[in-house]
């Protein structure tokens, strides 16, 4: 080895002028040797040419040659430190730079430039120098032997527990860190020893004996140490404390979980319980969510609503997640939302409620006890728990308080935990307030809709009827479905179901307008298709007016555009049934034999959208036939519209179930087809047809002769005697006389008188005229015009309805007979 100057190339950096060049072929064999290379390594040209590059290096670096050559082929060159071996077998550290020396068309050749750097400070650092370097490192560093026993560690490692370096020597990890999950860490060391593959970035979470109440996280990296012969000597590993990073990830995960799980519904108690479930066990060991009673009523919360005699405050426990095993403490199974807790006026929850600021204590002792039994059970025997109280605030209002507890074996709540709890509770508070506001609107809409729906179906002779209504769930909101049963003249009845689009109060109000309009049109005794045509005109004209009003809102006439309606008229005298539909499903018919069919009903357009005229279907129903009129929510399941055949099959199966009464049948159909919290409102009206017995209907054909009036009075009186209704004879004679006289005087064609004895006595006179009589108020000097005035005053109601053959004037009297 030639002499080398300490101020030489190694200290000055890599200098091509001072480098010893040599040529290598593609396999790394020396093909050309220079005097500089001979001076550096001591080999002559004859000794070096033909020698593999690995033969010029020490054992430790000889194995690196294949990798170096591969990188040269891949990257076009390589530079780095190598330990060369001189001819006298002395190692010589060199800086090597290898670059391509190919000539066009020639073989692959590599030019290697070697610079001696053995005189550079730090290359041959002694063990004391290396220990001084790693001892001052900010990360924990240790070396274990093949038995995983400590042979060396730096001072920084002692910060993670286990004592100073000298106490670790000869011990394993489980010996210096009792209670620590050493098995998982040693498994990583074994893997590195067996394979030689380093393990980088292994994360371990646990508790150290130096901080038993605090969960810590560490990142470890393991590398195998080999001797000069390549045999494993042990494992070198580093430890970095990443507890802060781990906790930050946990906080983000908790907030993400809270965002996904809290507020999935619009139920106040459920939202509060979701907050408690999310916080345990990731953040706390027990949680209680207490809300003001006003929140459950949908009212605006206020401080005066909370005060009680003696300065105490009563709250409702809306959510609760106790710690420990089930039954560990009495009352652990109490249902959330059913318990009222009372706090003293000077208790921390009341102070937090009044101030809107959180309160916490590291260890809650008996002297601090201001909760009494209201403090939730935390479980375990680790001493006094840590307590954190956070007010539930949303949109500037305090809705209640949330109490978090950690066992005595856990780390107390820190300032970061307080900030996290406030963020967590604030998210839940917005959901609780949304649920409160929605509950108020929903309750108002339900109250409005219940007030607009029939409180009970009116009594009549045409059908036996039952109805069910099930509102939509809280997420979808209340809809505008409705039903009605309207007694008509001549003992007939109108059956109606309808649906206004939308949800909430606007839909309920629109439903009320539609129902009122239908009842008004029904009083005109119009046929079903005519009722729907006039209803369509009303909806369309109102929508047009609203469209022309710049200040109109969604609650106007536009809310009724697109509504559906089914209108059915049934006559119990002859069993005739007429119906028409506007954008609404046809009714189902259940025969006396239990067979279910569906009416082939022409489908008209929804109300207000325009389209072809409405058409009616007419049929005769045997007595005992059941009509099932329903809104389209009955045919939806989970918000999905099924195919028509599938829908009808499900409905047919539900209608074929026999029950003791029509009311039970109605409820069983709803329960079979509709979930407890449906996606859409559902209204079902079922009506079982009746027929009036022939002896309760009397008909007389009368000639257009004034003499027939007296005969009509006598015939009516005799029939009333047969019906044991003599007390109505006087009034009936006057009604028959006036109505028949009007028909003879003003109408043309045949005249027919009909009496119907049902819940009321109906007198009808049919003629061929098309002009409706008009009620007048005659002056004292007038000789006529008092007939219809008398009829209106002596009967309960009267009216006119038109038929294809003419018109019918009718009057109705209530029955006074005890057995009527």
VOMILO-237948 format. One line per 10 residues: number of its first residue (from 1); their letters; for each residue x, y, z of C-alpha. Coordinates in Angstrom, 2 decimals, m for minus. Layout:
N
NUM) a) X,Y,Z  ...
***
This chain:
820
1) xxxxxxxxxx) 0.00,0.00,0.00  1.38,3.36,m0.99  1.55,6.26,1.42  m1.49,8.44,1.76  m1.71,11.99,2.92  m4.35,12.96,5.52  m4.99,16.06,3.43  m5.54,13.84,0.39  m8.43,13.14,m1.83  m10.63,11.48,0.78
11) xxxxxxxxxx) m10.89,14.65,2.88  m11.22,16.91,m0.11  m13.98,14.76,m1.57  m13.98,12.65,m4.71  m11.34,13.95,m7.16  m11.10,12.26,m10.55  m7.48,13.42,m10.93  m6.46,11.47,m7.80  m8.59,8.39,m8.60  m7.15,5.01,m9.55
21) xxxxxxxxxx) m8.91,3.85,m12.77  m9.47,0.26,m13.92  m11.67,m1.38,m16.57  m14.19,m4.17,m15.94  m16.11,m6.32,m18.37  m19.85,m7.03,m18.16  m19.26,m9.76,m15.53  m17.17,m7.49,m13.31  m13.79,m9.05,m14.30  m10.77,m6.72,m14.47
31) xxxxxxxxxx) m9.67,m6.27,m18.12  m7.28,m3.33,m17.77  m5.05,m2.20,m14.83  m3.27,1.10,m14.31  m0.21,2.26,m12.35  m2.50,4.26,m10.04  m4.50,1.13,m9.27  m1.26,m0.78,m8.65  m0.05,1.96,m6.30  m3.39,1.96,m4.43
41) xxxxxxxxxx) m3.91,m1.80,m3.99  m0.38,m3.27,m4.52  m1.31,m5.72,m7.32  0.66,m5.76,m10.56  m1.15,m5.76,m13.87  m0.50,m9.47,m14.41  m1.89,m10.23,m10.94  m4.99,m8.05,m11.29  m6.14,m8.61,m14.90  m8.61,m11.49,m14.99
51) xxxxxxxxxx) m9.44,m11.09,m11.32  m13.10,m10.68,m10.35  m13.98,m7.37,m8.68  m15.21,m9.35,m5.68  m11.68,m10.68,m5.26  m10.41,m7.14,m4.69  m12.85,m6.51,m1.82  m13.17,m7.70,1.75  m15.54,m10.54,2.59  m18.19,m8.15,3.85
61) xxxxxxxxxx) m18.38,m6.22,0.55  m17.63,m9.03,m1.88  m21.24,m10.15,m1.71  m22.41,m6.74,m2.82  m20.80,m6.99,m6.27  m23.79,m8.66,m8.07  m26.11,m5.98,m6.74  m23.67,m3.22,m7.75  m23.38,m4.60,m11.29  m27.16,m4.93,m11.56
71) xxxxxxxxxx) m27.56,m1.30,m10.56  m24.91,m0.30,m13.12  m26.86,m2.08,m15.85  m30.14,m0.55,m14.67  m29.00,3.00,m13.91  m25.96,3.32,m16.13  m23.55,3.58,m13.20  m23.06,3.42,m9.43  m21.20,5.33,m6.69  m20.61,4.46,m3.07
81) xxxxxxxxxx) m18.25,3.27,m0.33  m16.44,m0.08,m0.56  m13.90,m1.82,1.59  m11.06,m2.93,m0.75  m8.47,m5.57,0.18  m4.85,m4.78,m0.55  m2.36,m7.38,m1.71  m1.04,m7.56,1.86  m4.66,m8.41,2.97  m5.06,m5.09,4.78
91) xxxxxxxxxx) m8.56,m3.56,4.31  m8.66,m0.20,2.59  m11.81,1.97,2.55  m12.35,3.55,m0.87  m14.90,5.73,m2.58  m15.87,3.98,m5.82  m17.53,5.44,m8.88  m18.42,3.10,m11.75  m19.56,4.43,m15.13  m20.05,3.02,m18.62
101) xxxxxxxxxx) m17.01,2.83,m20.94  m18.74,1.24,m23.94  m17.61,1.94,m27.47  m20.05,1.86,m30.42  m20.39,m1.74,m31.53  m18.03,m2.93,m28.79  m18.60,m5.13,m25.75  m19.99,m3.86,m22.45  m17.25,m2.32,m20.32  m17.26,m0.42,m17.05
111) xxxxxxxxxx) m14.75,2.21,m15.88  m14.19,2.03,m12.10  m12.57,4.98,m10.33  m11.29,4.31,m6.79  m10.36,7.01,m4.29  m8.72,6.19,m0.97  m10.65,7.70,1.95  m9.08,5.80,4.83  m7.59,9.00,6.18  m10.98,10.73,6.42
121) xxxxxxxxxx) m12.15,11.43,9.98  m14.93,9.11,11.21  m14.33,6.25,8.76  m12.54,4.16,11.32  m14.53,5.41,14.30  m13.94,3.54,17.50  m16.72,2.00,19.61  m16.60,4.85,22.15  m17.07,7.32,19.32  m20.04,5.34,17.93
131) xxxxxxxxxx) m21.61,4.98,21.39  m21.24,8.70,21.93  m23.10,9.26,18.67  m26.03,6.87,19.34  m26.25,7.76,23.02  m27.16,11.29,22.10  m29.74,10.19,19.53  m33.32,11.37,20.28  m34.72,7.90,19.55  m34.39,4.78,21.64
141) xxxxxxxxxx) m31.77,2.36,20.27  m30.89,m1.12,21.47  m29.04,m4.24,20.38  m30.12,m7.74,21.42  m28.31,m11.00,20.79  m29.69,m14.10,19.12  m31.43,m15.02,22.39  m33.09,m11.59,22.34  m31.20,m10.45,25.45  m30.00,m6.87,25.70
151) xxxxxxxxxx) m26.31,m6.39,25.00  m26.41,m2.64,24.53  m28.95,0.26,24.65  m28.74,4.02,24.67  m29.95,6.38,27.35  m32.93,7.55,25.27  m34.47,4.07,25.51  m34.87,4.45,29.27  m37.53,7.11,28.63  m39.81,4.29,27.52
161) xxxxxxxxxx) m39.38,2.45,30.84  m37.29,m0.49,31.90  m34.53,1.41,33.67  m31.06,2.61,32.59  m28.92,0.70,30.06  m26.82,m1.12,32.64  m29.92,m2.61,34.25  m31.09,m4.07,30.93  m27.93,m6.03,30.14  m28.62,m9.75,29.87
171) xxxxxxxxxx) m32.40,m9.33,30.26  m35.21,m9.80,27.77  m37.92,m7.30,26.98  m40.53,m9.00,29.14  m38.12,m8.82,32.11  m37.59,m5.07,31.89  m41.21,m4.19,30.92  m43.60,m6.32,33.05  m47.12,m6.27,31.67  m45.93,m5.12,28.27
181) xxxxxxxxxx) m46.93,m7.21,25.24  m43.35,m8.36,24.65  m44.41,m11.44,22.70  m45.54,m9.44,19.65  m42.32,m7.39,19.60  m40.08,m10.43,20.02  m41.96,m12.14,17.21  m40.76,m9.34,14.93  m37.19,m9.80,16.16  m37.35,m13.55,15.47
191) xxxxxxxxxx) m38.59,m12.88,11.98  m35.66,m10.54,11.29  m33.15,m13.06,12.70  m34.60,m15.90,10.61  m34.99,m14.09,7.29  m32.53,m11.22,7.42  m35.29,m8.97,6.13  m35.55,m5.70,8.07  m38.90,m4.69,9.57  m39.58,m0.98,9.31
201) xxxxxxxxxx) m42.37,1.08,10.84  m43.90,m1.60,13.09  m46.45,0.07,15.37  m47.17,m1.21,18.86  m49.88,0.11,21.20  m49.93,m0.76,24.88  m49.23,0.36,28.41  m45.75,0.69,29.88  m44.94,0.13,33.52  m43.60,3.69,33.58
211) xxxxxxxxxx) m47.13,4.99,32.70  m49.67,2.32,33.66  m52.70,4.65,33.25  m51.68,5.92,29.87  m51.94,4.09,26.59  m48.86,4.72,24.48  m47.92,4.00,20.89  m44.45,3.35,19.52  m42.94,2.78,16.10  m40.14,0.21,15.99
221) xxxxxxxxxx) m37.73,m0.76,13.22  m35.59,m3.92,13.32  m32.39,m4.78,11.40  m30.24,m7.91,11.68  m26.57,m7.56,12.58  m24.16,m10.00,10.89  m20.50,m10.72,11.59  m17.79,m10.60,8.94  m18.75,m14.10,7.86  m22.38,m13.17,7.34
231) xxxxxxxxxx) m23.64,m15.01,10.42  m26.42,m13.33,12.52  m25.11,m11.71,15.69  m28.35,m10.17,16.92  m30.91,m7.46,16.16  m30.47,m3.74,16.15  m33.73,m1.84,16.72  m34.96,1.70,17.20  m38.01,2.98,19.10  m39.87,6.26,18.42
241) xxxxxxxxxx) m42.78,7.50,20.54  m45.76,8.19,18.26  m48.39,8.45,20.99  m49.44,11.93,19.90  m49.83,10.79,16.31  m51.71,7.68,17.46  m54.09,9.74,19.56  m54.66,12.16,16.72  m55.63,9.23,14.51  m57.92,7.91,17.24
251) xxxxxxxxxx) m59.61,11.30,17.55  m60.13,11.53,13.82  m61.48,7.97,13.76  m63.84,8.76,16.63  m65.15,11.88,14.92  m65.53,9.97,11.66  m67.44,7.21,13.46  m69.59,9.83,15.14  m70.37,11.43,11.81  m71.51,8.09,10.40
261) xxxxxxxxxx) m73.44,6.79,13.40  m74.95,9.81,15.16  m78.09,11.37,13.74  m79.13,8.51,11.46  m82.74,9.18,12.45  m84.83,12.08,13.64  m85.60,10.63,17.05  m84.22,12.61,20.01  m83.67,9.70,22.41  m82.16,7.55,19.69
271) xxxxxxxxxx) m79.70,10.30,18.72  m78.65,10.77,22.36  m78.16,7.03,22.75  m76.04,6.96,19.58  m73.76,9.59,21.15  m73.35,7.39,24.24  m72.67,4.29,22.14  m70.04,6.04,20.01  m68.11,7.39,23.01  m67.85,4.03,24.82
281) xxxxxxxxxx) m65.32,2.47,25.01  m63.12,4.43,22.62  m63.25,7.70,24.54  m64.87,6.98,27.91  m65.91,4.04,30.07  m69.43,5.35,30.82  m71.60,8.12,29.38  m74.90,9.74,30.31  m76.78,12.21,28.09  m79.35,14.30,29.99
291) xxxxxxxxxx) m81.67,16.65,28.10  m84.24,19.24,29.11  m87.84,18.09,29.09  m88.69,20.93,26.72  m86.45,19.37,24.07  m88.64,16.26,23.92  m91.73,18.41,23.50  m90.13,20.26,20.59  m90.24,23.54,22.53  m87.45,26.09,22.69
301) xxxxxxxxxx) m85.36,25.31,25.82  m84.88,28.02,28.42  m83.33,28.37,31.85  m86.66,29.05,33.57  m88.00,25.74,32.33  m85.37,23.84,34.33  m85.80,25.38,37.78  m87.39,23.32,40.55  m88.13,23.98,44.23  m84.93,24.13,46.24
311) xxxxxxxxxx) m82.87,25.21,43.24  m82.60,21.69,41.81  m82.87,20.90,38.11  m84.64,17.91,36.56  m83.44,16.47,33.26  m84.47,13.44,31.24  m81.84,10.79,30.69  m82.02,10.47,26.92  m78.91,8.32,26.40  m76.99,6.04,28.69
321) xxxxxxxxxx) m74.05,3.66,28.35  m72.87,2.37,31.76  m69.50,0.74,32.26  m68.78,m2.74,33.58  m70.53,m6.01,32.92  m74.35,m6.09,32.62  m75.88,m6.06,36.09  m72.62,m4.92,37.74  m74.47,m2.01,39.35  m78.12,m1.66,40.15
331) xxxxxxxxxx) m80.04,0.22,37.51  m77.54,m0.50,34.74  m80.34,m1.76,32.49  m82.61,1.26,32.77  m84.08,2.38,29.48  m82.81,5.62,28.01  m85.42,8.34,27.81  m87.60,6.88,30.61  m85.66,8.21,33.63  m85.78,11.66,35.17
341) xxxxxxxxxx) m82.63,12.70,37.05  m82.54,15.59,39.51  m79.35,17.61,40.07  m78.66,20.01,42.90  m78.45,23.64,41.98  m74.71,23.79,42.81  m73.79,20.57,40.98  m71.34,20.66,38.06  m73.99,19.60,35.50  m76.21,22.52,36.48
351) xxxxxxxxxx) m73.25,24.91,36.36  m72.33,23.61,32.92  m75.96,23.92,31.86  m76.12,27.53,33.01  m72.71,28.69,31.80  m72.43,26.64,28.61  m68.83,25.74,29.59  m67.41,22.25,30.21  m66.33,21.05,33.67  m63.89,18.27,34.56
361) xxxxxxxxxx) m62.12,16.75,37.54  m59.21,14.31,37.42  m60.50,12.11,40.25  m64.08,12.30,41.48  m64.20,11.74,45.25  m67.08,11.42,47.70  m66.52,15.01,48.82  m67.25,16.10,45.28  m70.52,14.17,45.15  m73.21,16.49,43.87
371) xxxxxxxxxx) m74.86,14.02,41.49  m76.12,11.42,43.90  m77.54,8.43,42.02  m77.55,10.41,38.75  m73.86,9.62,38.13  m73.73,6.66,35.70  m72.00,3.45,36.73  m68.43,3.26,35.45  m67.59,m0.29,36.57  m64.32,m1.69,37.87
381) xxxxxxxxxx) m62.49,m1.20,41.18  m59.71,1.12,40.08  m60.49,3.96,42.43  m62.26,7.29,41.84  m63.14,7.92,38.19  m62.24,10.91,36.08  m65.31,13.00,35.16  m65.99,15.38,32.29  m69.25,17.31,31.83  m69.93,18.96,28.47
391) xxxxxxxxxx) m73.08,21.04,27.74  m75.16,20.02,24.73  m75.41,23.25,22.76  m76.80,23.92,19.30  m77.62,27.19,17.55  m76.95,29.21,20.69  m79.27,27.18,22.94  m78.28,24.70,25.66  m80.30,21.50,25.34  m78.75,19.51,28.19
401) xxxxxxxxxx) m75.45,18.03,29.40  m73.34,14.98,28.61  m71.29,13.34,31.37  m68.24,11.24,30.46  m66.44,9.01,32.97  m63.18,7.06,32.90  m62.21,4.39,35.40  m59.50,5.06,37.94  m57.24,2.71,35.98  m57.46,4.98,32.94
411) xxxxxxxxxx) m55.68,8.23,32.25  m57.72,11.26,33.42  m59.33,13.54,30.86  m56.84,16.03,29.44  m57.31,19.40,27.77  m57.18,17.67,24.40  m59.89,15.28,25.57  m62.08,18.23,26.59  m61.74,19.75,23.12  m62.50,16.40,21.51
421) xxxxxxxxxx) m65.57,15.88,23.74  m66.86,19.35,22.86  m66.50,18.59,19.16  m68.17,15.22,19.59  m71.08,16.61,21.61  m71.54,19.59,19.30  m72.06,17.24,16.36  m74.63,15.28,18.31  m76.24,18.52,19.56  m77.01,19.65,16.03
431) xxxxxxxxxx) m78.65,16.28,15.33  m80.64,16.48,18.57  m81.80,19.99,17.72  m82.74,18.90,14.21  m84.75,16.05,15.72  m86.37,18.50,18.17  m87.36,20.87,15.40  m88.57,18.04,13.22  m90.55,16.51,16.09  m92.29,19.82,16.58
441) xxxxxxxxxx) m93.16,20.11,12.90  m94.13,16.45,12.66  m96.36,16.68,15.73  m98.00,19.76,14.27  m98.48,18.03,10.91  m99.87,14.92,12.59  m102.26,17.01,14.66  m103.34,18.87,11.54  m103.81,15.70,9.55  m105.71,13.93,12.33
451) xxxxxxxxxx) m107.99,16.93,12.61  m108.61,16.80,8.85  m109.17,13.04,8.62  m112.49,11.58,9.77  m112.54,11.04,13.54  m114.97,8.20,12.93  m116.78,6.93,9.87  m120.40,8.11,9.77  m123.22,5.63,10.20  m125.21,4.72,7.07
461) xxxxxxxxxx) m127.04,1.76,5.53  m124.98,1.18,2.39  m121.79,m0.46,3.69  m119.98,m1.73,6.75  m116.74,0.26,6.72  m113.34,0.33,8.44  m110.26,2.46,7.78  m106.58,2.54,8.76  m103.99,5.23,8.31  m100.26,4.78,8.96
471) xxxxxxxxxx) m97.99,7.85,8.62  m94.54,7.71,7.05  m91.38,7.39,9.13  m89.57,10.37,10.60  m86.93,10.51,7.84  m89.44,10.74,5.00  m91.94,12.92,6.82  m95.70,12.93,7.04  m97.48,12.75,3.70  m100.87,13.81,2.37
481) xxxxxxxxxx) m102.79,10.51,2.17  m106.46,10.64,3.17  m109.74,8.76,3.03  m113.40,9.62,3.50  m116.88,8.13,3.57  m119.66,10.52,2.54  m123.38,9.66,2.88  m125.29,10.67,m0.24  m128.95,11.01,m1.05  m131.07,7.95,m1.63
491) xxxxxxxxxx) m129.17,5.90,1.03  m126.14,5.86,m1.27  m122.58,6.40,m0.08  m119.37,7.81,m1.59  m116.04,6.11,m0.75  m112.96,8.23,m1.37  m109.20,7.82,m1.00  m106.62,10.32,m2.20  m103.04,11.42,m1.92  m101.51,14.88,m2.08
501) xxxxxxxxxx) m97.83,14.96,m3.11  m95.07,16.04,m0.77  m94.58,15.72,2.97  m95.02,17.75,6.11  m97.49,20.45,7.01  m97.85,21.61,3.40  m98.95,18.12,2.31  m101.40,17.88,5.22  m102.87,21.28,4.36  m103.16,20.31,0.69
511) xxxxxxxxxx) m104.91,17.11,1.73  m107.37,19.14,3.79  m108.20,21.35,0.80  m108.76,18.33,m1.43  m110.99,16.57,1.10  m113.07,19.71,1.61  m113.45,20.17,m2.15  m114.50,16.55,m2.62  m117.13,16.76,0.12  m118.47,19.97,m1.45
521) xxxxxxxxxx) m118.71,18.35,m4.88  m120.23,15.21,m3.39  m123.08,17.31,m2.00  m123.99,18.17,m5.61  m124.77,14.48,m6.27  m122.55,14.41,m9.35  m121.37,11.17,m10.99  m117.76,10.11,m10.14  m116.21,11.23,m13.43  m117.85,14.64,m13.09
531) xxxxxxxxxx) m116.63,15.02,m9.51  m113.05,14.37,m10.64  m113.39,16.69,m13.63  m114.50,19.59,m11.44  m111.85,18.75,m8.85  m109.25,18.77,m11.62  m110.45,22.22,m12.70  m110.16,23.52,m9.12  m106.61,22.21,m8.69  m105.52,23.49,m12.09
541) xxxxxxxxxx) m106.99,26.97,m11.63  m105.50,27.35,m8.15  m102.09,26.25,m9.42  m102.36,28.79,m12.25  m103.17,31.54,m9.76  m100.19,30.57,m7.59  m97.86,30.49,m10.59  m98.90,34.04,m11.37  m98.14,35.18,m7.83  m94.44,35.90,m7.38
551) xxxxxxxxxx) m94.75,35.57,m3.61  m96.42,32.14,m3.70  m94.75,29.43,m1.70  m94.78,25.65,m1.95  m97.75,25.44,0.33  m100.04,26.96,m2.28  m102.10,25.35,m4.98  m99.00,23.86,m6.57  m98.84,21.46,m3.64  m102.05,19.76,m4.90
561) xxxxxxxxxx) m100.97,19.45,m8.53  m100.28,15.80,m9.26  m102.60,14.58,m6.50  m104.37,11.27,m6.90  m107.99,10.47,m6.07  m110.35,7.52,m6.33  m114.08,8.27,m6.06  m116.62,5.43,m5.68  m120.42,5.66,m5.36  m122.42,2.66,m4.15
571) xxxxxxxxxx) m126.23,2.34,m4.14  m127.55,m0.24,m1.64  m130.97,m0.33,m3.29  m129.87,m2.08,m6.49  m126.16,m2.80,m5.73  m124.91,m0.53,m8.49  m121.38,0.83,m8.05  m119.76,3.57,m10.14  m116.16,4.72,m9.80  m113.51,6.88,m11.45
581) xxxxxxxxxx) m109.79,7.43,m10.74  m107.37,10.31,m11.19  m103.82,8.98,m11.05  m104.73,6.44,m8.39  m104.70,2.62,m8.06  m107.93,0.78,m8.78  m109.66,m0.87,m5.81  m109.62,m4.56,m5.04  m112.81,m6.60,m4.65  m113.13,m9.48,m2.20
591) xxxxxxxxxx) m116.08,m11.70,m3.10  m118.25,m13.56,m0.66  m116.26,m16.67,m1.52  m112.98,m14.97,m0.57  m111.78,m14.61,m4.17  m109.88,m11.34,m4.77  m110.14,m9.47,m8.08  m109.18,m6.00,m9.25  m111.50,m3.60,m11.04  m110.61,m2.88,m14.65
601) xxxxxxxxxx) m110.83,0.85,m14.11  m109.88,3.42,m16.78  m107.01,5.43,m15.31  m107.31,9.19,m15.57  m104.42,11.66,m15.22  m103.40,13.06,m11.82  m105.27,16.16,m10.76  m104.15,19.46,m12.25  m101.75,18.09,m14.89  m104.23,18.01,m17.77
611) xxxxxxxxxx) m105.04,15.18,m20.13  m107.98,13.20,m21.50  m111.36,13.35,m19.76  m112.06,11.04,m16.85  m114.00,7.84,m17.45  m116.11,5.86,m15.03  m116.61,2.14,m14.60  m119.96,0.72,m13.48  m120.71,m2.69,m12.03  m123.23,m4.43,m9.83
621) xxxxxxxxxx) m121.86,m5.81,m6.56  m123.47,m8.73,m4.73  m124.24,m8.13,m1.10  m121.25,m8.93,1.11  m118.64,m7.89,m1.46  m115.74,m6.00,0.13  m114.11,m3.06,m1.62  m110.51,m2.23,m0.63  m109.54,1.31,m1.55  m105.93,2.22,m0.81
631) xxxxxxxxxx) m103.21,4.73,m1.56  m100.10,3.66,m3.44  m98.02,3.46,m0.24  m99.65,0.07,0.38  m97.89,m1.23,m2.72  m94.42,0.07,m1.80  m91.91,m1.80,0.32  m88.75,m0.10,1.62  m89.35,2.82,m0.73  m89.24,0.62,m3.86
641) xxxxxxxxxx) m92.07,0.36,m6.36  m92.64,m3.28,m7.26  m94.06,m4.65,m10.48  m97.86,m4.46,m10.71  m98.30,m8.24,m10.73  m96.10,m8.66,m7.67  m97.92,m5.85,m5.87  m101.31,m7.34,m6.55  m100.19,m10.81,m5.53  m99.06,m9.52,m2.14
651) xxxxxxxxxx) m102.27,m7.57,m1.67  m104.39,m10.53,m2.77  m102.72,m12.79,m0.22  m103.24,m10.24,2.57  m106.93,m9.73,1.70  m107.62,m13.47,1.69  m106.77,m13.79,5.39  m110.03,m14.23,7.28  m110.59,m12.28,10.49  m113.42,m11.82,12.96
661) xxxxxxxxxx) m114.33,m8.32,11.82  m113.75,m5.87,9.01  m111.76,m3.62,11.35  m109.38,m6.50,12.14  m109.10,m7.28,8.43  m108.13,m3.69,7.72  m105.43,m3.73,10.39  m104.10,m7.15,9.36  m103.67,m5.99,5.75  m101.72,m2.93,6.90
671) xxxxxxxxxx) m99.54,m4.99,9.24  m98.86,m7.61,6.55  m97.85,m5.17,3.82  m96.56,m2.08,5.59  m93.63,m1.82,8.03  m94.03,m0.06,11.35  m92.17,2.98,9.95  m93.10,3.01,6.24  m91.34,5.02,3.57  m94.64,6.54,2.45
681) xxxxxxxxxx) m98.00,7.22,4.08  m100.61,4.51,3.75  m104.40,4.88,3.83  m106.72,1.88,3.51  m110.52,2.06,3.40  m112.46,m1.21,3.34  m116.22,m1.34,2.78  m118.47,m4.44,2.80  m121.60,m3.86,0.74  m125.12,m4.20,2.06
691) xxxxxxxxxx) m128.47,m4.35,0.26  m131.61,m2.71,1.53  m134.40,m5.30,1.86  m137.11,m5.02,m0.76  m139.73,m4.28,1.89  m137.85,m1.10,2.83  m138.21,0.45,m0.63  m141.54,1.50,m2.14  m141.96,2.75,m5.74  m145.04,4.15,m7.52
701) xxxxxxxxxx) m145.41,5.22,m11.15  m147.65,8.29,m11.36  m149.42,9.92,m14.32  m148.86,13.59,m15.10  m152.31,14.43,m13.72  m153.04,16.65,m10.68  m155.44,13.97,m9.46  m152.41,11.71,m8.91  m151.22,13.93,m6.08  m153.92,12.72,m3.68
711) xxxxxxxxxx) m153.31,9.08,m4.68  m149.58,9.57,m4.01  m150.29,10.98,m0.53  m152.58,8.06,0.35  m150.07,5.47,m0.92  m147.24,7.05,1.06  m149.37,7.17,4.23  m150.28,3.48,3.92  m146.63,2.51,3.48  m145.60,4.55,6.54
721) xxxxxxxxxx) m148.22,2.67,8.51  m146.73,m0.61,7.34  m143.33,0.66,8.50  m144.83,1.85,11.80  m143.82,5.43,11.05  m147.21,7.05,11.46  m145.65,9.99,13.32  m144.03,11.04,10.04  m147.23,10.89,8.04  m148.14,14.58,8.23
731) xxxxxxxxxx) m144.74,15.83,7.13  m144.43,13.13,4.48  m147.83,14.01,2.99  m146.73,17.64,2.65  m143.39,16.66,1.06  m145.00,14.20,m1.36  m147.70,16.71,m2.27  m145.25,19.52,m3.00  m142.70,17.44,m4.90  m145.25,15.57,m7.04
741) xxxxxxxxxx) m147.15,18.80,m7.74  m143.93,20.51,m8.92  m143.13,17.55,m11.18  m146.60,17.56,m12.74  m146.59,21.35,m13.19  m143.06,21.93,m14.56  m141.68,18.62,m15.84  m142.37,16.29,m18.73  m142.44,12.56,m19.08  m143.29,9.87,m16.52
751) xxxxxxxxxx) m143.22,10.61,m12.81  m142.02,8.14,m10.22  m142.31,8.37,m6.43  m139.97,6.35,m4.23  m139.79,6.02,m0.43  m136.72,4.51,1.21  m136.69,3.51,4.85  m133.15,3.36,6.14  m131.53,5.30,8.93  m133.66,8.12,7.60
761) xxxxxxxxxx) m136.85,8.31,5.58  m136.08,9.43,2.03  m138.72,10.69,m0.33  m137.73,10.91,m4.01  m139.68,12.14,m7.03  m138.22,11.39,m10.47  m139.29,13.21,m13.63  m137.95,13.78,m17.11  m137.13,17.46,m16.69  m133.66,18.90,m16.78
771) xxxxxxxxxx) m134.32,22.08,m14.79  m133.57,22.08,m11.08  m136.14,23.74,m8.81  m135.06,26.90,m7.05  m135.86,27.76,m3.45  m137.52,31.17,m3.12  m138.51,33.39,m0.24  m141.98,34.68,m1.33  m143.45,37.97,m0.23  m146.65,38.03,1.81
781) xxxxxxxxxx) m148.60,39.08,m1.28  m147.36,36.16,m3.39  m149.89,33.35,m3.95  m147.30,30.61,m4.63  m143.64,29.73,m4.26  m143.85,28.40,m0.71  m143.70,24.67,m1.48  m139.94,24.07,m1.48  m139.56,26.51,1.42  m141.87,24.29,3.48
791) xxxxxxxxxx) m139.97,21.18,2.37  m136.62,22.68,3.42  m137.99,23.67,6.82  m139.79,20.41,7.59  m137.02,18.01,6.51  m133.41,17.54,7.54  m132.07,18.14,4.05  m133.23,18.14,0.46  m131.68,18.43,m2.97  m131.64,17.54,m6.65
801) xxxxxxxxxx) m129.56,15.05,m8.57  m129.58,14.50,m12.30  m129.76,11.15,m14.09  m129.51,10.26,m17.79  m133.35,10.12,m17.88  m133.99,13.40,m16.07  m133.72,14.49,m12.46  m134.65,13.41,m8.94  m135.83,15.80,m6.24  m135.39,14.28,m2.81
811) xxxxxxxxxx) m135.97,15.13,0.82  m134.77,13.32,3.94  m136.39,13.09,7.38  m134.78,11.65,10.51  m136.48,8.62,12.04  m137.93,9.06,15.50  m139.19,5.53,16.02  m137.32,3.77,18.88  m136.67,0.67,16.82  m135.88,2.52,13.62
***
